[in-house]
Amino acid sequence: MKIIYDYSPLLNVLYERDLTKSELGERAGVGSNEIAKISKKEPLKLSNIGLICAYLDVPIENVVKIQYK
C-alpha cells in the first residue's frame, strides 16, 4: 500500500491569503526543512501540521488529504 500526501488544500489557502510557503513557515513556526516537504509531497510531522492549522485557523482537511493506493 502506498500513502500519498496531497497538500493542494493548503496551497489553495495560501493562494487565497496571498502567502508563500516560506512566509507560512516563518509565521507558523515551522522550519524550512518541513516546509520543503510540502512541494515533495512528503509527510509532515503532525505537530507541524497542528502549528499550520492553528496559524491559518483552519481544520486539518484544509491542509492535507491522505490517500491510499
Beta strands, then each sheet from edge to edge (+ up, - down):
strand 1: 3-6
strand 2: 65-68
sheet 1: 1+ 2-
end
